[in-house]
Amino acid sequence: MIPVISRKETGLKLRKIMDEKGFTVKDVQQYLELGSIQSVYHWLNGISMPTIDNLYALSELFQIPIDEMVCGNRKKYVYQPKTPQGRRLYAYYAELNKRAA
């Protein structure tokens, strides 16, 4: 099965993000310089999806990665090292990331 984006779930997610960040539909419309607010309402209602350019701009506005805005049926990939060397290397980088945080 190929990964597919859910317009409805993505719209709900966008609405949740906007509410959490305190943005109105008008704020988004003005930031993206859209001709009307209907485009934004269509996204929120699952009728259509933002273009990749608009998703990129929304990512900047909301300060989150695009993947956190888009919902679909893709399973999250969890790296599972197969060799002992791979497991050691993975553990090493995991420890570095913990220390950097």
Summary of the structure (lengths in Angstrom):
residues: 101
radius of gyration: 18.1
end to end distance: 36.3
largest distance: 56.6
contacts: 222
relative contact order: 0.16
helix: 60%
strand: 2%
